[in-house]
Amino acid sequence: MSMSVSDVEKVQALYPNHQIELRSGKIMIMSPSDIASGEIGAIFSTLLATWVYAQGLGRVLGANTGLHLPNGDLLSPDVSFVSRGRLKQNPRTFASVVLEFIVEIKSSSDAFANWKRKSPSSYARGCRWACSSILINTPSASTIPVS
């Protein structure tokens, strides 16, 4: 049985302190991030937003932003960027938009297999130009793979 965005909204009402996503028709319930991962996300978001807004390039979105993708998935990257051309105004619903830049941070509570499935390729469907992404494996990692 394939789930829908309205099913996600119902589950979110039951788990208000968790991030809920819809991936390939399945509802995924994620625990809140640990402190180190949250700090990494906040710092990265701040640095990216400072640059994006100073240049007037578009919008930086945080981890609680639900994005409705062309394949029907509803995902929430930890930090993302979308240009002014792709998102002209901020809707008060889940946006149907393809992102230009995606950051996913693996928290200590994330199962690696689930986190890997939430790879940027999930977001990349429908990109008009190459999507960049940064995957931070763990807060203690000394390297960051960039694809």
C-alpha positions in Angstrom: 0.0 0.0 0.0 1.5 3.3 -1.1 1.2 6.2 1.3 0.4 9.8 0.3 1.3 13.3 1.6 -2.0 13.4 3.5 -0.9 10.3 5.3 2.3 12.0 6.2 0.4 14.9 7.7 -1.7 12.5 9.8 1.5 10.8 11.1 3.1 14.1 11.8 0.2 15.0 14.1 1.0 11.8 16.1 4.7 12.5 16.2 5.1 16.3 16.3 8.7 16.2 17.6 9.9 13.9 14.8 10.7 14.6 11.1 8.4 12.6 8.9 9.2 12.0 5.2 7.6 10.1 2.3 10.0 8.1 0.3 8.9 5.8 -2.5 5.4 5.5 -1.0 6.7 4.7 2.5 6.5 6.9 5.5 9.9 7.4 7.3 10.0 8.7 10.9 13.3 10.2 12.0 14.5 11.0 15.4 15.7 14.5 16.2 19.4 15.2 15.5 22.1 14.9 18.1 23.8 18.1 19.3 26.9 17.8 17.1 24.9 17.2 14.0 22.5 20.0 14.8 25.4 22.4 15.3 27.0 21.4 12.0 23.6 22.0 10.3 23.1 25.4 12.0 26.6 26.6 11.1 26.4 25.4 7.5 23.0 27.0 7.1 24.2 30.3 8.6 27.2 30.5 6.3 25.3 29.5 3.2 22.4 31.9 4.0 24.9 34.8 4.6 26.3 34.3 1.2 23.1 33.6 -0.7 21.1 36.5 0.7 24.0 39.0 0.3 24.1 38.0 -3.4 20.3 38.0 -3.8 20.5 34.4 -5.3 17.5 32.8 -3.8 16.5 31.0 -0.6 18.2 28.8 2.0 15.9 26.2 3.6 16.3 24.4 6.9 15.8 20.8 8.0 12.1 21.2 8.8 11.2 22.3 5.2 9.1 19.7 3.4 9.7 19.5 -0.3 7.3 17.7 -2.7 9.5 16.2 -5.4 8.4 15.3 -9.0 8.3 11.6 -8.2 5.8 12.1 -5.3 8.3 11.9 -2.5 8.1 14.4 0.4 11.6 15.0 1.7 13.4 17.4 4.1 17.1 17.9 3.5 19.1 19.3 6.5 20.1 22.4 4.5 19.3 23.3 1.0 19.4 26.1 -1.6 16.9 27.0 -4.3 17.3 29.9 -6.7 14.9 32.8 -7.1 14.0 31.5 -10.5 12.8 28.2 -9.2 11.0 29.5 -6.1 9.6 32.9 -6.8 7.6 33.1 -3.6 7.4 31.2 -0.3 4.3 29.0 -0.3 2.7 28.2 3.1 2.5 24.5 2.0 5.1 21.9 0.9 6.9 23.4 -2.1 7.1 21.5 -5.4 10.6 22.5 -6.4 13.8 20.9 -7.5 16.8 22.1 -5.4 20.2 23.3 -6.6 22.2 22.4 -3.5 21.5 19.8 -0.8 23.2 19.0 2.5 22.5 15.8 4.4 24.1 15.3 7.8 24.2 11.9 9.4 23.2 12.1 13.1 24.3 9.4 15.6 20.6 8.2 15.7 20.4 7.7 11.9 20.6 4.1 10.7 23.3 4.2 8.0 21.1 2.2 5.5 18.2 4.7 6.0 20.4 7.7 5.8 22.1 6.3 2.6 18.6 5.9 1.0 18.1 9.6 1.6 21.0 10.4 -0.6 21.0 13.5 -2.8 20.1 11.4 -5.9 16.7 11.2 -4.3 16.4 15.0 -4.6 18.2 15.2 -8.0 15.3 13.9 -10.2 14.3 16.7 -12.6 17.3 19.0 -12.1 17.8 21.4 -15.0 21.5 21.5 -14.2 23.8 19.4 -12.0 22.8 19.2 -8.4 25.6 19.6 -5.9 25.5 17.9 -2.6 27.6 17.4 0.6 27.1 14.3 2.7 28.6 14.5 6.1 29.0 10.9 7.2 29.6 11.6 11.0 30.4 14.7 12.9 33.8 13.2 13.8 34.7 12.3 10.2 37.8 14.0 8.9 36.7 13.9 5.3 33.5 15.0 3.6 32.5 13.3 0.4 31.2 15.7 -2.2 29.2 14.6 -5.2 
